[in-house]
Amino acid sequence: MDVVTVPPDAGGVADGGLLPPAGSVVIYVGDASAPAWQRLRAAALSGAWQTVRDTPVPQRPAPGTQLVAASLAFDLVCAGHTLVRDLALPHGFPFRTLTFPYTGGPLRDTDFSIVEHTGSDRPAVDITYLMMRRAPQLTRLELQLLDMEHPDDGYLHMRRPEPCQTITTMDMITDNIQRAAQHAVNEKHAHGGYATAGATAELSEADIQQIAGESGEPAATVADLLALRRRHFAR
C-alpha cells in the first residue's frame, strides 16, 4: 500500500474537501478502473494537494438504494494491530475514505498493511489502496515526547476512526438504526409519562455547590451524585 505524507501546512493549501486535516491518517480505497479514483490517486502521489482537496466527493445514494459490496472485504493493520475490520467498497462508488485521528508520532510506512478476505466469489471490481497521513502542528517539546515512544507501538498514535468523508454501507445502517432508536425512545417517553425531549431540568445553586465542592475541598463523591440523581428523578 502506498503511503503519502502531507506536510502539516499542506503547502499553503486551505483545508477542506478530501485533503486530510492536520492530525489525521486517511485511508483511501477505490475502483482501479474508475477515472475519478485514478485522478485522485495520481494527485496524492504527486503531492498536488489542491487537486486532492478539490476532488468531488461521491454523492450519497438515493433513499432505498440497496448497498452491496463491490470489492473484497479487507482489514487495516498498523504495526501488527488490526485497527478496523471488514471494510469494503460499496457498489457504484469510485472510492471511499476512512479517517483516523493521529497524534503526529513516529509511524513507518511499513507499519501499514491490508489484509484482504478472499472467497470463492470473484469481486465485481479490483481495488487499490492509498494512505495519507498529516501530522498536527506540534511544539518541540511535544515532538520530543512522541519520539520517546517505542517504534513498535506506532499504532498507539492512531485512535478510533472518525465518521467517513464518503458514504459507506455501514454509515447508512448506523444512521437508520440511530434514528429509529431515538424515535422509539421519544415515543415511549411521550406516552409513558416521562419527561419529553423538550423538557429541561435545572440544578439549583445548592446542587451545583454540592457537586463542585467548596474551594480547596474534594468534589462530590459517587454516592453523593447518585443520591442527587435519585432526588431529581423523584421530582
Number of C-alpha atoms within 10 A of each C-alpha: 13 14 19 18 16 21 16 18 15 19 12 10 13 13 16 12 16 21 23 24 23 21 19 24 28 26 20 19 22 26 25 17 13 15 11 18 22 16 13 23 23 13 17 22 17 10 17 15 23 20 18 21 20 14 16 12 17 15 9 12 14 7 7 6 8 10 16 13 18 19 23 21 17 17 16 18 17 22 19 14 15 15 16 14 13 12 20 22 27 21 18 15 21 21 26 21 20 20 23 21 21 24 22 23 24 19 20 13 16 11 16 20 18 13 14 16 12 12 9 5 7 11 14 12 19 14 20 17 17 17 22 19 27 24 22 18 15 15 8 8 9 13 15 12 10 16 13 10 14 10 14 14 15 20 21 16 18 20 15 11 16 12 13 16 15 16 21 24 16 14 12 15 11 11 11 12 11 12 11 12 12 12 12 12 13 16 12 13 14 13 10 10 8 12 13 15 10 5 7 8 7 7 11 9 9 9 13 11 14 16 17 13 14 11 8 6 8 10 15 17 12 10 9 13 15 12 11 17 11 11 10 12 8 7 5
